[in-house]
Amino acid sequence: MGNHLAIAAVTASFQRILQESLQEDVYGVRVTTLKPNALDGGTTETGVNIYLYLVTPNQAYRSPEPMSRRPQGEMVKRSQMAYDLQFLLSFYGNENELEPQRLYGSTARLMQDGFTLTPDMIRDTLADPTLSYLAESDLPNQLEPIRLVPTEISVENLSKIWSVFFQTPYSLSCTYKATVIFIEGTEPGERALPVRDRRAVVLPFQTIIIEQIIAQGGLRKPILSTSTIVISGQRLYHPEARVRIAGIDVIPQSVTDTSVVLNLDSIPDDRLRAGAQSLQVVHPNSSSLDRTAESNLAAFVLRPTIESLTLGSIDHRSSGQCDTEITVQFDVIVGASQLVVLVLNEFSSQRSTSYVFKAKARSQESHEITIALEGVMPGEYLVRAQIDGAESLLSYDTDRNSPTFNWYNAPKISIV
């Protein structure tokens, strides 16, 4: 999801990509993003102007959502909205040399079948030092692709657009639509404590078949970076069997025809990432064929572990709320493009206050992530983190004589 810079980031990326493409076809071309009436009407400068003239809600993502607030007004989930951007492209240049038409043709060739703004293209744009005001945009993390497609526009509607720009002479023009751009609200939602028990089933479908991946402790145990996992299936045994995971082939601790045991500690620290992980069982030089046999891809969720929490200085508002930041250290490296969300639940039997905060976009991977906490009421809070949807664990009180027996009790911070 994008923040308030998403729309401007799309326009800037469109400008940069068009500039790089057109300058190969027409010498001296310059792509601008001004209002048409801000250009010198008598200029003969060769160029294309991109003007965002309309923003509309995307109809495909406009279906009704469940209520985002409870009757008392508390936010249940962070709101989001999907938009389409309508651009007017105007072409300028020496009419005697047909430069506007050549520029139009070059643009049409680039955009003919629809053009997709990839996350890497957007990151390259945001890395431009002249666009430092867009550096905080998290648009590259949007999961839905952004496509630029030509749109039909009648002469009447085109005339209406140009009539808005008083005493501005008409130039050869066309329209394009960028779809779809998501903008997320700023108010954090609430999230309940997790369900303690989960079950999953994986169905087999290949010759070397993986049916299930679980922690060695049992089906209901979470898989952590220190866990030993059991891969169950059929025809898994080979004297030189390997497990292909995180881009490398690892020697398992034991192999039988129906199970493979792998200690995740044997994988280098810089390889594993929290979230969905996939693996295969690999048989080198299988049977009489001089080739590697591979099982189906099977997935499991690697859950992160919070190793430490460091709370920054706390600013107190007149309303009683607090602003601060927290640095979370994880047992695994967090990728630069991974989505990190922090969940706070108040440690209280009287109140159920909770907050959800999202980490800002990052340029480097790291074990430590710093997240801003805004508008938090003073109190003790249980802390969970989600990395690409994989949630860290809470420990709970096992002392039967304790008044908080079987309550979640850590990791925890105190904001006072």
C-alpha positions in Angstrom: 0.0 0.0 0.0 1.2 3.5 -0.7 1.4 6.6 1.5 0.6 10.2 0.5 3.5 10.3 -2.0 2.1 7.4 -4.2 0.4 9.6 -6.8 3.4 11.9 -7.2 5.8 8.9 -7.4 3.8 7.5 -10.3 3.9 10.8 -12.2 7.7 11.1 -11.6 8.3 7.5 -12.7 6.2 8.0 -15.9 8.3 11.2 -16.6 11.6 9.5 -16.1 10.8 6.4 -18.2 9.4 8.5 -21.0 12.4 10.8 -21.0 14.8 7.8 -21.2 12.9 6.3 -24.1 12.2 9.4 -26.2 15.7 10.9 -26.1 16.8 7.9 -28.1 14.4 8.8 -31.0 14.3 12.6 -31.0 17.3 14.7 -30.2 17.0 17.3 -27.4 13.6 16.2 -26.2 12.5 17.2 -22.7 9.7 15.7 -20.7 7.9 18.0 -18.2 5.1 17.7 -15.7 3.6 21.2 -15.9 0.1 22.6 -16.5 -0.3 23.2 -20.2 -0.9 26.9 -19.6 2.4 27.1 -17.7 4.3 26.4 -20.8 5.4 29.2 -23.2 2.7 29.0 -25.9 5.1 30.3 -28.6 8.0 28.0 -27.7 9.5 25.7 -30.3 11.3 23.6 -27.7 11.0 19.9 -28.4 9.2 18.1 -25.6 6.4 16.2 -24.1 4.3 17.5 -21.2 2.6 15.1 -18.8 -0.3 16.6 -16.9 -2.4 14.7 -14.3 -5.8 16.1 -15.0 -8.1 13.7 -13.2 -8.0 11.1 -10.3 -10.9 8.7 -10.0 -11.6 5.7 -7.7 -10.9 2.4 -9.2 -14.2 0.6 -9.8 -12.8 -3.0 -9.6 -11.6 -2.3 -6.0 -14.6 -0.3 -5.0 -16.6 -3.2 -3.7 -18.1 -2.7 -0.2 -15.7 -3.6 2.6 -16.6 -4.7 6.2 -17.1 -1.9 8.6 -13.7 -0.4 9.5 -14.9 1.0 12.8 -16.8 -0.4 15.7 -20.0 1.3 17.0 -18.0 3.1 19.6 -15.7 4.6 17.0 -12.6 2.4 17.4 -10.7 1.6 14.2 -10.9 -2.1 13.3 -8.6 -2.0 10.3 -6.5 0.5 8.5 -8.5 2.0 5.6 -7.3 2.0 2.0 -8.5 3.3 -1.3 -7.7 2.4 -4.9 -7.3 5.1 -7.6 -6.8 5.5 -11.3 -4.8 8.4 -12.6 -5.7 10.1 -15.9 -2.9 11.9 -17.7 -2.9 14.3 -20.6 0.2 14.1 -22.8 0.9 17.1 -25.1 3.6 17.1 -27.8 5.6 20.1 -28.8 8.4 20.9 -31.3 9.2 22.1 -34.8 6.1 21.5 -36.9 8.1 21.8 -40.1 10.1 18.7 -39.1 7.0 17.0 -37.7 8.5 16.7 -34.2 5.2 16.6 -32.3 4.1 13.7 -34.5 7.4 11.9 -34.1 7.2 12.2 -30.4 3.7 10.9 -30.4 4.8 7.9 -32.5 7.7 7.2 -30.2 5.4 7.4 -27.1 2.8 5.2 -28.8 5.4 2.5 -29.6 6.5 2.4 -26.0 3.0 2.3 -24.5 1.3 0.4 -27.4 0.3 -2.8 -25.5 0.2 -1.3 -22.0 3.2 -0.6 -19.9 3.9 -1.8 -16.3 5.7 0.3 -13.7 7.8 -2.4 -11.9 9.0 -1.9 -8.3 12.6 -1.6 -9.6 11.6 1.2 -12.0 9.9 3.1 -9.1 12.9 2.6 -6.8 15.3 4.0 -9.5 13.1 7.1 -9.7 13.0 7.5 -5.9 16.8 7.2 -5.8 17.2 10.3 -8.0 18.7 13.0 -5.7 16.7 15.7 -7.5 13.5 14.0 -6.2 14.5 13.8 -2.5 10.9 15.0 -1.7 9.7 11.6 -2.8 12.3 9.5 -0.9 9.8 8.4 1.8 7.3 6.9 -0.7 6.6 3.2 -0.1 5.0 2.7 -3.5 7.6 0.0 -4.5 6.1 -2.2 -1.8 2.6 -2.2 -3.5 1.7 -5.8 -4.4 -0.7 -4.9 -7.3 1.1 -4.0 -10.5 0.7 -0.4 -11.9 -0.1 -0.4 -15.6 -0.1 2.6 -18.0 -2.6 2.2 -20.8 -3.8 4.5 -23.6 -7.4 5.7 -23.3 -9.9 6.9 -25.9 -11.1 10.4 -25.6 -13.6 12.2 -27.9 -12.8 15.5 -29.6 -15.5 17.1 -27.5 -14.0 16.0 -24.2 -10.5 16.9 -25.4 -11.7 20.4 -26.3 -13.3 20.7 -22.8 -9.9 19.9 -21.2 -8.0 22.4 -23.3 -10.7 25.1 -22.8 -9.8 25.2 -19.1 -6.4 26.6 -19.9 -7.3 30.1 -20.9 -5.6 31.4 -24.1 -3.4 28.4 -24.4 -3.0 27.2 -28.0 -3.8 23.5 -28.6 -1.1 21.0 -29.2 -1.2 17.4 -30.4 -2.5 15.4 -27.4 -3.5 12.0 -26.1 -4.6 10.5 -22.8 -3.2 7.6 -20.7 -4.5 6.0 -17.5 -2.3 4.6 -14.7 -4.1 1.8 -12.7 -4.2 0.9 -9.9 -2.7 3.0 -7.1 -3.5 2.2 -3.5 -3.3 4.8 -0.7 -3.6 3.7 2.9 -5.0 5.7 5.8 -2.8 6.8 8.7 -4.9 5.9 11.6 -3.7 2.5 13.0 -6.2 -0.3 13.5 -6.6 -2.8 16.3 -5.7 -6.5 16.2 -6.8 -9.2 18.6 -4.4 -11.6 20.3 -3.5 -14.7 18.1 -5.3 -18.1 18.2 -3.0 -20.6 19.9 -3.8 -23.7 17.8 -3.5 -24.0 14.0 -3.7 -26.9 11.5 -2.7 -27.1 7.8 -2.7 -29.8 5.1 -0.5 -29.9 2.0 -1.5 -32.2 -0.9 1.1 -34.2 -2.9 1.3 -34.0 -6.7 4.7 -35.2 -8.0 7.0 -38.3 -8.2 9.1 -37.3 -5.3 6.3 -36.0 -3.2 6.4 -33.6 -0.2 3.1 -33.9 1.7 3.8 -31.9 4.8 6.4 -29.7 6.6 6.1 -29.4 10.4 8.3 -28.5 13.4 9.8 -31.6 15.0 7.9 -30.8 18.2 4.6 -31.4 16.5 2.0 -30.2 14.1 0.9 -27.3 16.3 4.4 -26.0 17.0 5.6 -22.8 15.1 8.7 -23.0 12.9 11.5 -20.7 14.0 15.0 -20.1 12.7 16.3 -22.5 15.4 13.7 -25.2 14.7 14.3 -28.7 13.4 11.7 -29.4 10.7 10.3 -32.8 9.5 9.5 -33.1 5.8 7.0 -35.9 5.3 6.2 -37.4 1.9 6.8 -40.3 -0.5 9.9 -41.6 -2.2 12.1 -39.1 -0.3 15.1 -41.4 0.3 18.4 -41.1 -1.6 21.9 -41.7 -0.3 22.9 -38.1 -1.4 19.5 -36.4 -0.8 19.6 -32.6 -0.3 17.1 -30.0 0.8 17.0 -27.0 -1.5 16.0 -24.0 0.6 16.8 -20.3 0.5 18.8 -20.7 -2.8 21.2 -23.4 -1.5 21.3 -27.2 -1.2 21.6 -28.3 2.5 22.5 -31.8 3.8 19.7 -33.0 6.0 20.3 -34.6 9.4 18.4 -37.8 8.4 16.5 -39.2 5.4 14.0 -42.1 5.1 11.6 -43.0 2.3 8.8 -41.0 4.1 10.6 -38.3 6.0 13.5 -35.9 6.0 14.8 -34.1 9.1 16.5 -30.8 8.7 17.9 -28.5 11.3 17.4 -24.9 10.2 20.4 -23.9 12.3 22.5 -25.5 9.6 21.5 -22.8 7.1 23.7 -19.6 7.0 22.3 -16.7 9.0 22.2 -14.4 6.0 20.0 -16.7 3.9 16.7 -17.2 5.9 14.0 -14.6 5.8 10.8 -14.5 7.9 7.6 -15.2 6.0 6.7 -17.8 3.5 9.6 -20.2 2.7 9.7 -22.9 0.0 11.8 -26.0 -0.2 12.4 -29.1 -2.3 13.9 -32.5 -1.7 16.6 -33.0 -4.4 18.1 -36.3 -5.6 21.3 -35.8 -7.5 21.9 -38.1 -10.5 18.7 -39.9 -9.7 18.2 -43.5 -11.1 19.8 -44.3 -14.4 19.4 -40.7 -15.7 22.4 -38.4 -15.3 20.2 -35.6 -13.9 18.8 -34.2 -10.7 15.3 -35.3 -9.6 13.3 -32.7 -7.7 10.2 -32.9 -5.6 7.3 -30.5 -5.7 7.8 -27.1 -4.1 6.4 -27.1 -0.6 5.9 -24.1 1.6 6.0 -23.3 5.3 5.9 -20.1 7.3 9.1 -19.1 9.2 8.1 -17.0 12.1 10.4 -14.3 13.4 11.6 -14.0 17.0 12.0 -10.7 18.7 15.4 -10.8 20.5 15.3 -7.3 22.0 13.2 -4.1 22.2 14.7 -0.6 22.7 12.4 2.3 23.4 13.5 5.8 22.4 12.7 9.0 24.1 9.0 9.6 24.8 7.2 12.8 23.9 4.0 13.5 25.9 1.1 15.3 24.2 -1.3 17.6 26.1 -4.0 15.0 25.3 -2.1 12.4 27.4 -1.0 10.4 24.3 2.7 9.6 23.7 5.0 9.7 20.7 8.2 7.6 20.6 10.0 5.1 18.5 11.0 1.5 19.1 13.9 -0.5 17.7 13.2 -4.2 17.3 16.0 -6.7 16.9 15.1 -9.9 15.1 16.8 -13.3 15.0 16.7 -13.2 11.1 17.7 -10.5 8.7 14.7 -8.4 7.5 14.9 -7.7 3.7 14.6 -4.1 2.5 11.4 -4.8 0.6 9.7 -6.9 3.4 6.7 -5.4 5.0 7.1 -5.0 8.8 4.1 -4.3 11.0 4.3 -3.9 14.8 1.3 -4.8 17.0 0.8 -3.5 20.5 -1.8 -5.0 22.9 -2.2 -3.4 26.3 -1.3 -5.8 29.2 -4.5 -5.3 31.2 -7.5 -7.3 32.1 -9.5 -4.1 32.4 -8.9 -2.6 28.9 -8.2 -4.0 25.5 -6.4 -1.1 23.8 -4.3 -2.1 20.8 -2.3 -0.4 18.1 -0.9 -1.4 14.7 2.1 0.5 13.2 3.9 -0.1 9.9 7.6 0.4 9.4 8.7 2.9 6.8 10.4 1.9 3.5 14.0 0.9 4.0 17.0 0.9 1.6 19.0 -1.8 3.3 18.4 -5.2 5.0 19.1 -5.4 8.7 18.5 -7.4 11.9 17.1 -4.2 13.5 14.1 -2.2 12.4 13.0 1.2 14.0 9.3 2.0 13.9 7.6 5.2 15.0 4.9 4.9 17.6 2.4 7.8 17.5 -0.6 8.6 19.7 -0.1 5.8 22.1 -1.6 6.0 25.6 0.8 5.3 28.5 0.8 1.8 29.8 2.3 -1.7 29.5 2.0 -3.4 26.1 2.7 -6.8 24.7 4.6 -6.6 21.4 4.3 -8.6 18.3 5.9 -8.1 14.9 4.7 -9.3 11.5 7.2 -9.7 8.7 5.4 -10.3 5.4 2.5 -11.7 7.4 4.6 -14.0 9.6 4.0 -13.1 13.2 6.4 -13.4 16.1 5.4 -15.4 19.2 4.3 -14.3 22.6 5.3 -16.2 25.7 2.8 -16.9 28.4 2.8 -17.4 32.2 3.2 -21.2 33.1 3.2 -20.7 36.9 -0.1 -22.3 38.1 0.2 -20.3 41.3 0.5 -17.0 39.5 -2.5 -14.6 39.2 -1.7 -14.2 35.5 -1.4 -18.0 34.9 -1.8 -18.8 31.1 -1.7 -15.1 30.2 0.6 -13.8 27.5 3.4 -11.9 29.3 6.3 -11.2 26.9 7.9 -9.5 25.0 6.6 -6.4 26.7 7.3 -2.7 26.9 6.3 0.1 29.3 5.4 3.5 27.9 5.2 6.1 30.7 
